[in-house]
């Protein structure tokens, strides 16, 4: 029965796990996000009073 021969499948299994554990994380970690989050200040900005033209 050829489906029980582990020779080609074990190599495919090992190469796929090497790819997932070694190569892919390097590619994912070098990805740069377009919008990097900036920390907000803890102080709330004071609202400006409205300048009503009819008053």
Phi and psi in degrees as a GROMACS rama.xvg file:
@    title "Ramachandran Plot"
@    xaxis  label "Phi"
@    yaxis  label "Psi"
@TYPE xy
-72.7398  -21.9588  UNK-2
-70.9366  -13.7086  UNK-3
-93.4455  0.251662  UNK-4
-76.1249  113.807  UNK-5
-81.8197  -6.91147  UNK-6
-58.4255  -57.5205  UNK-7
-72.7236  -33.1824  UNK-8
-73.9977  -33.8591  UNK-9
-68.0538  -38.5018  UNK-10
-66.3766  -42.1341  UNK-11
-62.7095  -41.9037  UNK-12
-61.0648  -46.1528  UNK-13
-67.2577  -43.3539  UNK-14
-65.6447  -36.3022  UNK-15
-68.2453  -39.1967  UNK-16
-70.6772  -33.7293  UNK-17
-63.4854  -41.6658  UNK-18
-62.3749  -46.5953  UNK-19
-69.5705  -31.3034  UNK-20
-96.4732  -21.3267  UNK-21
-114.754  -52.2289  UNK-22
-82.4459  -46.8852  UNK-23
-63.328  -42.7758  UNK-24
-61.1243  -33.9931  UNK-25
-64.4985  -40.4257  UNK-26
-68.9135  -37.3106  UNK-27
-71.7153  -39.771  UNK-28
-72.7002  -20.8851  UNK-29
-87.4696  -0.791059  UNK-30
-69.2908  132.009  UNK-31
-104.499  132.13  UNK-32
-81.9603  143.921  UNK-33
-68.9807  -41.3357  UNK-34
-115.289  98.847  UNK-35
-78.8695  134.588  UNK-36
-69.3017  138.55  UNK-37
-108.165  137.899  UNK-38
-70.2209  138.47  UNK-39
-86.3039  151.256  UNK-40
-76.9977  150.678  UNK-41
-76.6033  -19.0993  UNK-42
-83.1097  130.727  UNK-43
-79.1899  137.8  UNK-44
-71.2197  141.329  UNK-45
-78.4505  129.429  UNK-46
-71.7221  143.187  UNK-47
-80.5726  140.445  UNK-48
-69.6751  146.139  UNK-49
-75.8086  142.132  UNK-50
-100.956  94.3654  UNK-51
-79.1989  128.345  UNK-52
-72.0051  -19.4085  UNK-53
-98.4585  5.69729  UNK-54
